[in-house]
Structures are given as structure tokens and as C-alpha cells.
């Protein structure tokens, strides 16, 4: 995989965890608004929830695409021994957005394959 593709894959790998953190922050703010009595209005809560639906859908689709890329890579990657391949595939399916960054750092990271600097 070429370096620009590796960097793009790294950014797409970080999208689901980043969206999850933003979703938790948004939910805490909604909960604080509702419990403080300022915005008990159901329309406010629904508007806040709807504002996260499209980004959530896009993030889910990107996550499935990235997972497919990782599943293909783990099968083709010669650095991963045959015994570990099945474990990685199960981890991608069971805990994808946690496992994908770990696999990225261990096997795909673009600076991992960079040549060491020549000693001066």
C-alpha cells in the first residue's frame, strides 16, 4: 500500500472512535439540558438526535468499508502469521473500531516501513 493510501486509511480508521467521542459529548449535553429544566421540550431533544443521524450513518458506512479493507489486508499481509489471521479477523468483527487502530499501528503505519536514517 502506498504512503498516501496508508495515511488516508489511518484517518478513516480514526473516524469511528472520534465520532463515538463526539456522540457521547452530545448525549451528555442533551442529558444536562433536560435535567437542568432548561430544555425539557421534546422537539429540542429530537432535533439534537436528528443532527447526529446523518453523520452517524456516514460514519457507519465508512467503518464497514474500512473493516473490509482491513479484512482483505490481514489475509494478504505476510507479516501476520497464519495462526494470528483468524484472531485478527474475529477481533475486527467483534471490536472493530478498537481493533482497527491497533492493527494499523502494528502492520500498516506508513512510517513503520520508512528507511532508517543513515548514520553520520
N, C-alpha and C positions, 0 to 999 in steps of 0.2 A: 504494500500500500504506500502510495507516495505521500510526502510530508503534508501538502495542503489537505489531502483527504483525511489524514490522521488527525490534523488539527480540527477540521470540521466534525469528524466523528467524536472527538473529545468534547467539543462544545455541545453537540447534540446529546451526548451522554450525560452532561450536567443539567440539561433542561428539565427532566422529570424531578430530580431532587430539589432543584431551585423552585419549580412550580409548587411542589409539595410544601416547602417552607413558606412561600407566599400565601398558599391556601390556608395554612394553619394561622398565619398572622391575620389574614382577613376574617377567619372564623372567630378568632379571639376578639377582634374589634367588633364584630357583629354581636357577639355574646355580651361584651361590655356595654354596648349601646342599648341592648334590650334590657339588661339587668339594671342599668342605671335609671331607667324610666324615661330617658330622652326620646327613644325611638321604638316604642312598642308597636308602632304601625307595621302591620303585616306587609304592606306594599314596600316599605323600606327594606325589610329582610329579604323579600323575594327579589327586589331589584339588585341587592348585593349578591345574592346567589346567582342570578342570571348573568351578572357581569363576569363571573368566573366560568361559565359553562362553555363558551366557545374556546377560550384559551385552554381549558381542561380537555376538551375534545381534540384539539390540535396537538396538545402535549401527549395524549394517549396514543394518537396515531403515529407521532414521531417516535414514541417509545417502542411501539411494536415494530416499526421499521428498523430502528437501531438494534433491537433484540434479534431480529432476523439477520442483520449484518454480523452481529456477534456470534450467533449460532453457526453461520457459514464460516466465519473466521476460525472458530475453535475447532471445527472439523478439518480445516486446511492447514492450520498452524502446526508446523513441525516441532516447534519449541514445547508444545504441550504433549506430554506422553499419553499413550492410548488409554491408560487407566484413569487419568485425570479428565479426559474429554467428557465422559459421561457425567462426572460430578459437576463440571462447569456448565454443561447443558441443563442439568437439573436446577442448579443454582440460578441460572439466567431465567428460567421459567418460574421458579418459586419466589425468588427475591431479586427481581430484575434490576430495579433502579439502585439497589445497594451493590449488587454483584458487578454490574457493568463498569462502574468507575474503577473497581479493584482490578478487573481483567484488563482494562485499558492501561492502567499504570504498569501492570506486570508484563504485558505482552505487546501492546500497540504503541505506547507512548513514543512520539517522534524523536525525542532526544535520547531515548534508550539506545537507538541504533546509530547515533552520531559517533563519528570517529573521535577518539581521544586526542587532545591537543599534543602536538609534538613538543618534547622537552627541549628547552633552550639551553 
